[in-house]
């Protein structure tokens, strides 16, 4: 009986852990990161619905989108994340980040 309860508890714990990981699977962006801050500013000025809650606990759609863009672009990318998402080259990443943040067309 104890082994069964332990097994059930272990399975439930793994399930909850994987759900939590899936919900916020990106590296956290340092709040002072200039590229991330510029993405938030651009998104706030140019797109609607960014302050709505995202599927990521405690994040707006705008924050989740910019976090995704920050994580999905190469480390040496130095341009505007938001403008890149609107470009021909950024379409693939934009689609990923719209899905991640539940924000898009």
N, C-alpha and C positions, 0 to 999 in steps of 0.2 A: 504494500500500500504506500509506504513512504517513498519507494523508488518510483512508483507511478506518479505521485504528486510532484516529486522532484523533476521527473521528465516533462510533465505538463508545464511546470513553472519555467523550466529551461526553454522550452519551445516558445512559450508566450513571451518571455524576455527577449529572445532572439527576434521574434516577430516585431515587437515594439521597437527594438533597437534599429532594425532595418528600415522600418517606416520613418523613424526620426531621421535616419541618415539620408533616406531618399528625399525627404522634404527640404532639407537644406544641405545639399551635397557638395556645395562649392566652398572653397577657401574664403574665409571672411576677408573683406577688403578693409585695410586700415582706413578709419574714418577721415583721416587727413590726406588721403591719396588725391592728388590734384586731378588726375584723369577721371576717377570715380565721381568726384565733386562736380566736375564739368559735365559729365553725363547726366547727373541728377538735375543740374541747372537747365541744360538743353532740353531734357525730357519734360521738365516742369513748364517751360515756356512754350514748347512746340507740340506737345501731345496731350490728349485728354485722358482722364481716368487713372492717371499715375498714382494718385493718392489713395486709391481704393486698396483694400487689403489683398495681398497675394496669398497663394497657398502656403507660403513660408511663414511660419508663426512669427509675428512681430515685424514683418516687413510689408511695405507697400509694394504695389506692382512695379512702380518706378525703381525702387531700391533693389528688388529682386532682379529686374531686367538689367540694371547697370552692373550689379554684382556678377550676373551671368556673363555679360559682355566682357567685363574685366577679366574673368577667369577663362573665357573661351578664346580671346585673342592671344597671339603669341606674346611672350614676355618682353620682347623687344619692340612691340607695337607702341608708338608714341603719339599717334593721332587722336582725333576725337572718337570716342567709342560710339556715341549716338549717331554722329554723321556717318561713321563707317557702317553702322547697321542699316543705313538707308542706301548704301552704295551697292553696285552690282556685285562686288567682291564680298560684301558683308551679308548678302541675302541668306546664306546657309546658317550663319551664326545667329542672325536676326530671328530666323524661324525657331531655332533651338531656344533662344532666350524669351521669345514670346510665349512659347509653350511652358517654359519653366516658371514664368511669372504670371501665367494665365492672363496675358495682356496682349492683345493684338487683333488683327482682322479676322 
